């Protein structure tokens, strides 16, 4: 068995060495591009999902979101709840929000949207909106006549948009805000932020003190955001919160992401599956054609080998080894290309409308791609060699 395998390797080596060098290089390059495509596109899809999840955690709902019980409009005793939560090891911070529907008016433009109240000192421990100020400054705790706007709400001057916005509000401009209870107040725009989170960038922020004066409330909240030191421990902390006697509706960021984010990723995943199938079909075609042409051109040689006693299984195995050579060389070169490509994109992420995307390459994806490419190469190398090796000896020799 070992001798037969050695003969197969010898025949494969001679065939590759005496073959057309240009054809060999081209085949390896094609296989490397196929391998790159098998990993690169899924890694981009995974990167989009991860980017949107990070956006959700960093700018919208943190790791855990606590909302009022059903039929309740607000959470009560917010100060006491925050003290309990902040006392737990592993909790990085908490921030309570009031949420109010509002109409924003600037000159002849008016837009309806969400208005949030924040305690700026608490907020910086939970979300990263303060790092995304593109104009002006972040709010201070004592601000009562100033507002912070998302870029989608403020709009960009001179730039038309299909979405409603205020037409290019600048820092220092005054806008009127009509609250859901009918109160109308005027605020100076202190800052404009751009997070690329479509949920955050269409909203506005005022201080907790100002919102309570408008709504006539105290020590309540529409939601409490909880930031954890370690992602992946949400379910564990959810149980701990319940043990502390917190009876409000507790949701993790994954619960919030299961809706629109999940639908977006599912759509991309379908594209990913189609691309993978096409890539594997291309690999089969390339290997099949190369081996088929090789066996057709060497029919006489194969016939002679069989005539002198070389078993057909040895001949078939030699061509399978050739296909594995093209496959392994393609995987090796493709891995080098992927390393530099992904390293570059990690340092310089792609800017998508909804997030910044860095490729996320999972070990399982690499293993799956390698196995898939090897499997289709074995099949593509076996079929034409098996057909030629099974021909009648005389027919093969005489052509």
C-alpha positions as CSV (number, residue, x, y, z in Angstrom):
1,X,0.0,0.0,0.0
2,X,2.8,2.4,0.9
3,X,4.7,1.6,-2.4
4,X,1.5,2.2,-4.4
5,X,1.1,5.6,-2.6
6,X,4.8,6.4,-3.4
7,X,4.2,5.6,-7.1
8,X,1.1,7.8,-7.1
9,X,3.1,10.7,-5.6
10,X,5.9,10.2,-8.1
11,X,3.5,10.2,-11.1
12,X,1.8,13.3,-9.7
13,X,5.1,15.1,-9.2
14,X,6.3,14.3,-12.7
15,X,3.0,15.4,-14.2
16,X,3.1,18.8,-12.4
17,X,6.8,19.4,-13.1
18,X,6.5,18.6,-16.8
19,X,3.2,20.5,-17.2
20,X,2.7,24.0,-18.5
21,X,4.0,26.4,-15.8
22,X,1.7,29.1,-16.8
23,X,-1.4,26.9,-16.5
24,X,-0.2,25.7,-13.1
25,X,0.3,29.3,-11.8
26,X,-3.0,30.4,-13.2
27,X,-4.8,27.4,-11.6
28,X,-3.2,28.1,-8.2
29,X,-4.1,31.8,-8.4
30,X,-7.7,31.0,-9.2
31,X,-7.9,28.6,-6.3
32,X,-6.4,31.2,-4.0
33,X,-9.0,33.8,-5.1
34,X,-11.8,31.2,-4.5
35,X,-10.4,30.5,-1.0
36,X,-10.2,34.3,-0.3
37,X,-13.9,34.7,-1.4
38,X,-15.0,31.8,0.8
39,X,-13.7,33.6,3.9
40,X,-13.7,37.3,3.1
41,X,-17.4,37.8,2.3
42,X,-18.7,35.9,5.4
43,X,-16.2,37.7,7.5
44,X,-17.6,41.0,6.2
45,X,-21.1,39.8,7.0
46,X,-20.1,38.8,10.5
47,X,-18.3,42.2,10.8
48,X,-21.5,44.0,9.9
49,X,-23.4,42.0,12.6
50,X,-20.8,42.7,15.2
51,X,-20.6,46.3,14.3
52,X,-24.3,46.8,14.6
53,X,-24.3,45.0,17.9
54,X,-21.5,47.2,19.2
55,X,-23.4,50.3,18.1
56,X,-26.5,49.0,19.9
57,X,-24.5,48.5,23.1
58,X,-22.4,51.7,22.9
59,X,-25.0,54.2,21.8
60,X,-28.5,52.9,22.4
61,X,-29.3,50.3,25.1
62,X,-26.0,49.4,26.8
63,X,-25.6,45.7,27.9
64,X,-28.9,45.6,29.8
65,X,-32.0,47.7,29.5
66,X,-34.6,48.0,32.3
67,X,-38.0,49.2,31.3
68,X,-41.3,49.8,33.3
69,X,-43.6,46.9,34.0
70,X,-46.5,46.5,31.6
71,X,-49.2,49.2,31.9
72,X,-46.7,51.5,33.8
73,X,-45.4,54.6,32.0
74,X,-42.4,55.1,34.3
75,X,-40.0,53.3,36.6
76,X,-40.3,54.5,40.2
77,X,-37.6,55.0,42.9
78,X,-34.9,55.2,40.2
79,X,-32.3,56.5,42.6
80,X,-32.7,53.5,44.9
81,X,-32.5,51.1,41.9
82,X,-29.4,52.7,40.5
83,X,-27.7,52.4,43.9
84,X,-28.5,48.7,44.1
85,X,-27.2,48.1,40.6
86,X,-24.0,50.1,41.0
87,X,-23.2,48.2,44.1
88,X,-22.8,45.0,42.1
89,X,-19.2,44.0,41.1
90,X,-19.0,43.9,37.3
91,X,-21.4,46.8,36.7
92,X,-19.5,49.7,35.1
93,X,-22.3,52.2,35.4
94,X,-26.0,53.0,35.1
95,X,-27.9,55.8,33.5
96,X,-31.6,56.7,33.7
97,X,-33.5,58.3,30.8
98,X,-36.8,60.0,30.4
99,X,-38.1,59.5,26.9
100,X,-40.6,61.9,25.4
101,X,-42.1,62.4,21.9
102,X,-41.4,65.9,20.7
103,X,-41.7,68.2,17.7
104,X,-38.5,70.1,16.9
105,X,-38.9,73.4,15.0
106,X,-36.2,75.5,13.3
107,X,-37.1,78.3,10.9
108,X,-39.6,76.7,8.5
109,X,-38.6,73.1,9.3
110,X,-40.3,70.9,11.9
111,X,-39.6,67.3,12.7
112,X,-41.2,64.8,15.1
113,X,-38.7,62.6,17.0
114,X,-37.6,61.1,20.3
115,X,-36.2,63.4,23.0
116,X,-34.1,61.8,25.8
117,X,-33.1,63.2,29.1
118,X,-29.7,62.3,30.6
119,X,-27.6,62.8,33.6
120,X,-24.3,63.6,31.7
121,X,-22.2,62.4,34.6
122,X,-23.9,59.0,34.6
123,X,-24.2,58.8,30.8
124,X,-20.5,58.9,30.1
125,X,-20.1,55.7,32.1
126,X,-22.7,53.9,30.0
127,X,-22.7,55.1,26.4
128,X,-20.0,56.6,24.1
129,X,-22.1,59.3,22.6
130,X,-19.9,61.9,24.2
131,X,-16.9,60.6,22.1
132,X,-18.9,61.3,18.9
133,X,-19.4,65.1,19.2
134,X,-18.6,66.5,15.7
135,X,-19.6,70.1,16.6
136,X,-19.8,72.0,19.8
137,X,-19.7,70.3,23.3
138,X,-21.4,67.6,25.3
139,X,-24.1,68.6,27.9
140,X,-23.2,69.5,31.5
141,X,-25.4,68.5,34.4
142,X,-26.6,72.0,35.1
143,X,-27.6,72.8,31.5
144,X,-31.3,73.8,31.4
145,X,-31.6,75.8,28.2
146,X,-29.3,73.7,25.9
147,X,-29.9,70.7,23.7
148,X,-27.7,68.0,22.0
149,X,-28.8,66.9,18.5
150,X,-28.1,63.8,16.4
151,X,-26.8,64.5,12.9
152,X,-29.8,62.9,11.2
153,X,-32.1,65.2,13.2
154,X,-30.0,68.4,12.7
155,X,-29.5,67.7,9.0
156,X,-26.7,69.0,6.9
157,X,-26.9,72.5,5.3
158,X,-27.1,72.4,1.5
159,X,-27.5,68.6,1.4
160,X,-30.9,67.2,0.4
161,X,-32.2,64.2,2.2
162,X,-35.1,61.9,1.8
163,X,-35.5,61.8,5.5
164,X,-37.0,64.7,7.4
165,X,-34.5,66.9,9.3
166,X,-34.1,70.5,10.5
167,X,-32.3,71.6,7.4
168,X,-28.8,72.1,8.7
169,X,-28.9,73.4,12.3
170,X,-25.6,74.6,13.6
171,X,-24.2,74.9,17.1
172,X,-25.4,78.1,18.6
173,X,-28.7,78.1,16.8
174,X,-32.0,78.2,18.7
175,X,-34.7,75.6,18.1
176,X,-38.2,75.3,19.6
177,X,-39.3,72.0,21.1
178,X,-42.9,71.1,21.7
179,X,-43.2,68.3,24.3
180,X,-45.9,65.6,24.3
181,X,-47.7,67.4,27.2
182,X,-48.0,70.6,25.1
183,X,-45.2,72.5,26.8
184,X,-43.1,74.6,24.3
185,X,-39.5,75.6,25.1
186,X,-36.6,77.1,23.2
187,X,-33.1,75.6,23.4
188,X,-29.7,76.6,22.2
189,X,-27.9,73.8,20.3
190,X,-24.9,73.1,22.4
191,X,-23.5,70.2,20.3
192,X,-24.2,67.8,17.4
193,X,-23.1,64.1,17.5
194,X,-22.7,61.5,14.8
195,X,-22.5,57.9,15.9
196,X,-23.7,56.2,12.7
197,X,-26.4,54.4,14.8
198,X,-29.6,55.2,13.0
199,X,-31.5,55.0,16.3
200,X,-29.3,57.5,18.1
201,X,-28.5,59.9,15.3
202,X,-32.2,60.8,14.8
203,X,-32.7,61.8,18.5
204,X,-32.0,64.6,20.8
205,X,-30.8,65.0,24.4
206,X,-31.5,67.4,27.2
207,X,-30.6,67.2,30.9
208,X,-32.6,65.2,33.4
209,X,-33.1,68.3,35.4
210,X,-34.7,70.1,32.5
211,X,-36.9,67.2,31.5
212,X,-38.2,66.8,35.1
213,X,-39.1,70.5,35.2
214,X,-41.1,70.1,32.0
215,X,-42.9,66.8,32.9
216,X,-43.3,67.6,36.6
217,X,-41.7,64.4,37.7
218,X,-39.0,63.4,40.1
219,X,-37.0,60.2,40.7
220,X,-38.6,58.3,37.8
221,X,-37.4,57.1,34.4
222,X,-38.6,55.7,31.2
223,X,-35.6,53.3,31.1
224,X,-32.4,52.5,32.9
225,X,-29.3,51.5,30.9
226,X,-26.8,49.3,32.6
227,X,-23.2,49.0,31.3
228,X,-21.3,45.8,32.3
229,X,-17.5,45.3,32.4
230,X,-17.7,42.2,30.4
231,X,-19.9,41.4,27.5
232,X,-21.5,37.9,27.5
233,X,-22.5,38.1,31.2
234,X,-25.8,39.7,30.6
235,X,-28.0,36.7,31.5
236,X,-26.0,36.2,34.7
237,X,-26.6,39.8,35.7
238,X,-30.2,39.7,34.7
239,X,-30.7,37.0,37.3
240,X,-28.8,39.0,39.9
241,X,-31.0,42.0,39.3
242,X,-34.1,39.9,39.9
243,X,-32.6,38.6,43.1
244,X,-32.1,42.3,44.2
245,X,-35.9,42.6,44.0
246,X,-36.0,44.6,40.7
247,X,-39.4,43.6,39.3
248,X,-39.3,45.8,36.2
249,X,-38.9,44.4,32.7
250,X,-35.2,43.5,32.2
251,X,-33.9,43.0,28.7
252,X,-30.5,42.3,27.3
253,X,-29.0,44.0,24.2
254,X,-29.5,40.7,22.4
255,X,-33.3,40.9,23.1
256,X,-33.3,44.3,21.5
257,X,-31.1,43.2,18.6
258,X,-33.3,40.2,17.7
259,X,-35.6,42.5,15.7
260,X,-34.3,44.7,12.9
261,X,-30.6,43.8,13.3
262,X,-31.5,40.1,13.1
263,X,-33.5,40.8,9.9
264,X,-30.6,42.7,8.3
265,X,-28.0,39.9,9.2
266,X,-30.4,37.2,7.8
267,X,-30.5,39.1,4.5
268,X,-26.8,39.3,4.3
269,X,-26.4,35.7,5.3
270,X,-28.5,34.6,2.3
271,X,-26.1,36.5,0.0
272,X,-23.3,34.8,1.8
273,X,-24.7,31.3,1.1
274,X,-25.2,32.1,-2.6
275,X,-21.6,33.4,-2.9
276,X,-20.2,30.3,-1.1
277,X,-22.1,27.9,-3.4
278,X,-20.9,29.8,-6.5
279,X,-17.3,29.8,-5.3
280,X,-17.3,26.0,-4.7
281,X,-18.9,25.4,-8.1
282,X,-16.1,27.5,-9.6
283,X,-13.5,25.4,-7.8
284,X,-15.0,22.2,-9.1
285,X,-15.1,23.5,-12.7
286,X,-11.5,24.7,-12.6
287,X,-10.0,21.5,-11.1
288,X,-12.2,19.3,-13.3
289,X,-11.1,21.1,-16.5
290,X,-7.4,21.0,-15.6
291,X,-7.5,17.3,-14.7
292,X,-9.7,16.4,-17.6
293,X,-7.4,18.1,-20.1
294,X,-4.4,16.5,-18.5
295,X,-5.9,13.0,-18.6
296,X,-7.1,13.4,-22.2
297,X,-3.6,14.5,-23.3
298,X,-2.0,11.6,-21.5
299,X,-4.4,8.8,-22.6
300,X,-1.7,7.0,-24.4
301,X,0.7,7.3,-21.4
302,X,-2.0,6.0,-19.1
303,X,-2.7,3.1,-21.4
304,X,1.0,2.2,-21.4
305,X,1.2,2.4,-17.6
306,X,-1.7,0.0,-17.3
307,X,-0.1,-2.3,-19.9
308,X,3.1,-2.6,-17.8
309,X,1.1,-3.5,-14.7
310,X,0.4,-0.2,-13.0
311,X,-2.9,-0.6,-11.2
312,X,-5.5,1.9,-12.3
313,X,-6.1,3.0,-8.6
314,X,-2.5,4.3,-8.6
315,X,-3.2,6.3,-11.7
316,X,-6.4,7.7,-10.3
317,X,-4.7,8.5,-7.0
318,X,-1.9,10.4,-8.8
319,X,-4.5,12.8,-10.4
320,X,-6.3,13.2,-7.1
321,X,-3.0,14.2,-5.6
322,X,-2.5,16.7,-8.4
323,X,-5.9,18.3,-7.6
324,X,-4.9,18.4,-3.9
325,X,-1.7,20.2,-4.8
326,X,-3.6,22.9,-6.7
327,X,-6.0,23.1,-3.7
328,X,-3.4,23.3,-1.0
329,X,-1.2,25.8,-2.9
330,X,-4.3,28.0,-3.4
331,X,-5.2,27.8,0.3
332,X,-1.6,28.7,1.3
333,X,-1.4,31.7,-1.1
334,X,-5.0,32.7,-0.3
335,X,-4.2,32.7,3.5
336,X,-1.4,35.1,2.9
337,X,-3.6,37.4,0.9
338,X,-6.3,37.2,3.5
339,X,-3.9,38.0,6.3
340,X,-2.8,41.3,4.7
341,X,-6.3,42.2,3.5
342,X,-7.9,41.7,6.8
343,X,-5.1,43.3,8.7
344,X,-5.5,46.4,6.5
345,X,-9.3,46.5,7.0
346,X,-9.1,46.1,10.7
347,X,-6.8,49.1,10.9
348,X,-9.0,51.0,8.3
349,X,-12.6,49.8,8.7
350,X,-15.1,50.0,5.9
351,X,-17.6,52.8,6.4
352,X,-21.2,51.5,5.9
353,X,-24.3,53.7,6.3
354,X,-25.2,51.9,9.6
355,X,-21.8,51.2,11.1
356,X,-18.0,50.9,10.7
357,X,-17.2,47.4,9.6
358,X,-14.1,45.4,10.4
359,X,-13.9,41.8,9.1
360,X,-14.6,39.2,11.8
361,X,-12.9,35.9,10.9
362,X,-14.1,33.0,13.0
363,X,-11.9,29.8,13.3
364,X,-14.9,27.7,12.4
365,X,-15.3,29.5,9.1
366,X,-11.6,28.9,8.2
367,X,-11.9,25.2,9.0
368,X,-15.2,24.9,7.1
369,X,-13.7,26.7,4.0
370,X,-10.6,24.5,4.0
371,X,-12.6,21.3,4.3
372,X,-15.1,22.4,1.6
373,X,-12.4,23.3,-0.8
374,X,-10.5,20.0,-0.3
375,X,-13.7,18.0,-0.7
376,X,-14.7,19.6,-4.0
377,X,-11.1,19.3,-5.2
378,X,-11.1,15.6,-4.5
379,X,-14.3,15.1,-6.3
380,X,-13.3,17.2,-9.3
381,X,-9.9,15.4,-9.5
382,X,-11.4,11.9,-9.1
383,X,-14.2,11.9,-11.8
384,X,-12.2,12.6,-15.0
385,X,-9.2,10.5,-13.8
386,X,-11.5,7.5,-13.0
387,X,-13.2,7.8,-16.4
388,X,-9.9,7.8,-18.3
389,X,-8.2,5.1,-16.1
390,X,-11.1,2.7,-16.7
391,X,-10.8,2.8,-20.5
392,X,-9.7,-0.2,-22.4
393,X,-5.9,-0.5,-22.6
394,X,-5.7,-0.8,-26.4
395,X,-8.2,1.9,-26.9
396,X,-6.2,4.2,-24.7
397,X,-2.9,3.4,-26.4
398,X,-4.3,3.8,-29.9
399,X,-6.4,6.8,-28.9
